[in-house]
């Protein structure tokens, strides 16, 4: 039988990998990167949490990508489920944040603003937490949010994802990192805004009703990405895909 010449072996590179170099964002222009983890059967949560799927290398990469970012975007549901706190300075970031603030601010997406504004994610933030919400959110919740956070409104009944990113960029946040959850990421993809996906593939089969990394209506035209690199640690794969323009 003839061989298929397009297939090739992905062999581990000898020696350590310079992850800061491998994951360096573009030097110019706005760039939205997502960082997600999934099991072999596509499950994006284990016992309802994404943190149960990773390993030490995944946690290291999670921190590194935060260090490279100007702002970290996350949905309110993920903040509640994962017990998010504010972004803290990390000694290992070294020169990653030279010329920038000590930490990237957290930008929380919420339609109803069902958030605890007395929680540490707001009260203990090194950089003030940002809230991204539609202008039609409950007025009393908008007032409460403005007491604890910088509020950006975009859209009326639902968030206008493109306008929200434009507002973040206008504030100097060019390198953006989305940490989910699946509904938020689906919104960015549907709006054609995602530039890069960093996907940790965990060697677990979970079954059950866990959602995938995108949880939204089918896309009329599937988004096609190009594989930028594939790294291995133990039985975990770390895949970096970039958008095909």
Secondary structure, DSSP 8 states (H G I E B T S, - for coil): ----TT-------SS---HHHHT---SSS-EEEEEEEE-TT----BTTBGGGG--HHHHHHHHHHHHH-SEEEEEHHHHHHHT-------GGGGGGGTTS-SS-EEEEE-SS----TTSHHHHT-SS--EEEE-TTS-HHHHHHHHHHSEEEE-SSSS--HHHHHHHHHHTT--EEEE---HHHHHHHHHTT---EEEEEE-S----TT---S--SS--SS---EEEEEEEEETTEEEEEEEE--
